[in-house]
């Protein structure tokens, strides 16, 4: 099962846990697995079934260029990162 690092803004949904293990072979399946265990996660991560421009996902330390279709292995680390802009 993949290790998913939970952003601080979502830890209220995971009882304060900063990382959890869930199944899935793509980022989309990982999100579905998260949602089944921690209801509300999907609503915070997706907008109309898509990752919004303000959230980036990485798998095994690399930006997931295929987005929700990015492959995930049982040993993968998945991170959802808010994109910060400044000026």
Secondary structure as UniProt FT lines:
FT   STRAND          2..5
FT   HELIX           8..10
FT   TURN            11..16
FT   STRAND          19..22
FT   HELIX           27..37
FT   TURN            39..40
FT   HELIX           41..45
FT   STRAND          46..47
FT   TURN            48..49
FT   STRAND          50..51
FT   TURN            53..54
FT   STRAND          55..59
FT   TURN            60..61
FT   STRAND          62..63
FT   TURN            65..66
FT   HELIX           67..69
FT   TURN            74..75
FT   STRAND          77..82
//
